[in-house]
Amino acid sequence: MSQCHLILWRHAEAEEGFPDHVRALTERGHRQARQVAHWLKIHLPLEPRILVSPAQRTQQTASAFSRHFETVSHLGTHARPRDLLQACAWPTPADPYTLLVGHQPTLGETAAWLLTGEPAPWSVRKGALWWLTQRERDGRPQLILRAVIDPELI
């Protein structure tokens, strides 16, 4: 097994309002998205496959990094960790890098499940990303938390 990378990116700060799926990024949210996108462009060695929730705020967050992404309807605000992992065929994706732009609580629950094997209500801050790497060590799969990036610290 070669290494594969899953990057979970929570949408940046969005306006309050209803309906939920049309909430847009705030000015601060646009800044957060640009900061994290810049960090990704520096650190990603290859263009990732990008899967994005259909919500406006996730679309805007992803657009700060690339205009080439797939909108996946079942990655919306009610998605579950299994939906995310199924969408990117984890742990054996076709692409070595997958960037998934989505929502809480699903992203935190997904990170908890992958890292501990148990569901837990972990929180991923607005605009932040968690980079997980799956590799083989001594003939066994191993998951590494490669980075947690908060836009306020970039």
C-alpha positions as CSV (number, residue, x, y, z in Angstrom):
1,M,0.0,0.0,0.0
2,S,1.4,3.4,-0.9
3,Q,0.6,6.5,1.2
4,C,-2.8,8.2,0.7
5,H,-3.8,11.5,2.2
6,L,-7.2,12.7,3.4
7,I,-7.5,16.4,4.2
8,L,-10.7,17.4,6.0
9,W,-11.3,21.1,5.6
10,R,-14.2,22.8,7.4
11,H,-15.8,25.7,5.6
12,A,-14.7,29.1,6.8
13,E,-16.9,31.5,8.9
14,A,-20.3,32.0,7.3
15,E,-23.2,34.4,7.8
16,E,-26.1,33.5,10.0
17,G,-29.4,32.9,8.4
18,F,-31.8,30.6,6.7
19,P,-32.0,28.5,4.6
20,D,-28.8,27.0,5.8
21,H,-27.5,25.8,2.4
22,V,-27.3,29.3,1.0
23,R,-25.4,30.9,3.8
24,A,-22.4,32.7,2.3
25,L,-18.9,33.3,3.8
26,T,-18.4,36.5,5.8
27,E,-15.5,38.8,4.9
28,R,-13.5,37.1,7.7
29,G,-14.5,33.7,6.2
30,H,-13.1,34.7,2.8
31,R,-9.9,35.7,4.5
32,Q,-9.7,32.4,6.4
33,A,-10.3,30.4,3.2
34,R,-7.6,32.3,1.4
35,Q,-5.1,31.8,4.2
36,V,-5.6,28.1,4.4
37,A,-5.7,27.7,0.6
38,H,-2.3,29.5,0.4
39,W,-0.9,27.1,3.0
40,L,-2.3,24.1,1.1
41,K,-0.8,25.3,-2.2
42,I,2.6,25.5,-0.5
43,H,2.4,22.1,1.2
44,L,0.6,19.8,-1.2
45,P,3.0,18.2,-3.7
46,L,0.2,17.1,-6.1
47,E,-3.2,18.4,-7.1
48,P,-5.7,16.7,-4.9
49,R,-9.1,15.3,-5.8
50,I,-11.5,17.9,-4.2
51,L,-14.9,16.8,-3.0
52,V,-17.2,19.5,-1.7
53,S,-20.6,19.8,0.0
54,P,-23.2,21.6,-2.1
55,A,-23.7,24.3,0.6
56,Q,-22.7,27.8,-0.6
57,R,-20.2,28.3,2.2
58,T,-18.3,25.1,1.4
59,Q,-18.3,26.0,-2.4
60,Q,-16.8,29.4,-1.6
61,T,-14.2,27.9,0.8
62,A,-13.1,25.4,-1.9
63,S,-13.0,28.1,-4.5
64,A,-10.3,29.9,-2.6
65,F,-8.0,26.9,-3.4
66,S,-9.2,25.7,-6.8
67,R,-12.1,26.1,-9.3
68,H,-11.7,22.4,-10.2
69,F,-13.7,20.4,-7.6
70,E,-16.6,17.9,-7.5
71,T,-19.8,18.9,-5.7
72,V,-21.1,15.8,-3.9
73,S,-24.7,16.1,-2.8
74,H,-24.5,13.6,0.0
75,L,-21.7,15.5,1.7
76,G,-24.1,18.2,2.8
77,T,-24.9,19.5,6.3
78,H,-26.5,16.2,7.4
79,A,-23.7,13.9,6.1
80,R,-22.3,11.2,8.4
81,P,-18.7,10.0,8.6
82,R,-19.5,6.9,6.5
83,D,-20.8,9.3,3.7
84,L,-17.5,11.2,3.6
85,L,-15.3,8.0,3.6
86,Q,-17.5,6.4,1.0
87,A,-17.3,9.4,-1.3
88,C,-13.5,9.3,-1.4
89,A,-13.2,5.5,-1.2
90,W,-11.2,5.7,2.0
91,P,-8.9,3.9,2.9
92,T,-8.1,2.9,-0.7
93,P,-8.8,6.0,-2.8
94,A,-7.8,6.1,-6.5
95,D,-6.1,9.5,-5.9
96,P,-3.1,9.8,-3.5
97,Y,-4.5,13.1,-2.2
98,T,-8.2,13.9,-1.4
99,L,-9.4,17.2,0.0
100,L,-12.8,17.1,1.4
101,V,-14.6,20.4,2.2
102,G,-17.5,20.0,4.6
103,H,-19.2,20.6,7.9
104,Q,-19.3,20.1,11.6
105,P,-20.1,17.8,13.3
106,T,-19.3,15.3,10.5
107,L,-15.7,16.3,10.0
108,G,-14.8,16.1,13.7
109,E,-16.7,12.8,14.0
110,T,-14.8,11.5,11.0
111,A,-11.4,12.5,12.4
112,A,-12.2,10.9,15.7
113,W,-13.4,7.6,14.1
114,L,-10.3,7.4,11.9
115,L,-7.8,8.2,14.7
116,T,-9.4,6.2,17.5
117,G,-11.8,3.7,16.0
118,E,-14.6,5.2,18.1
119,P,-17.1,7.9,17.3
120,A,-16.6,11.1,19.3
121,P,-17.8,14.7,19.1
122,W,-14.5,16.2,18.2
123,S,-14.6,19.8,16.9
124,V,-13.0,21.2,13.8
125,R,-12.8,25.0,14.0
126,K,-14.3,27.1,11.2
127,G,-11.8,27.3,8.3
128,A,-9.4,24.7,9.8
129,L,-8.2,21.6,8.3
130,W,-7.0,18.2,9.5
131,W,-4.5,16.3,7.3
132,L,-4.5,12.5,7.8
133,T,-2.0,10.1,6.1
134,Q,-2.5,6.4,5.7
135,R,0.6,4.3,5.2
136,E,1.9,0.8,5.7
137,R,4.4,0.1,8.5
138,D,5.7,-3.4,9.2
139,G,3.1,-4.8,6.9
140,R,0.2,-3.1,8.8
141,P,-1.8,0.0,7.9
142,Q,-1.0,3.0,10.1
143,L,-2.8,6.3,10.3
144,I,-0.9,9.5,11.0
145,L,-2.3,12.9,12.0
146,R,0.1,14.9,9.7
147,A,-1.2,18.4,10.4
148,V,-4.0,20.5,12.1
149,I,-4.1,24.0,10.6
150,D,-6.1,26.8,12.1
151,P,-6.5,29.9,9.8
152,E,-5.9,32.2,12.8
153,L,-2.4,30.8,13.3
154,I,-1.2,31.1,9.7
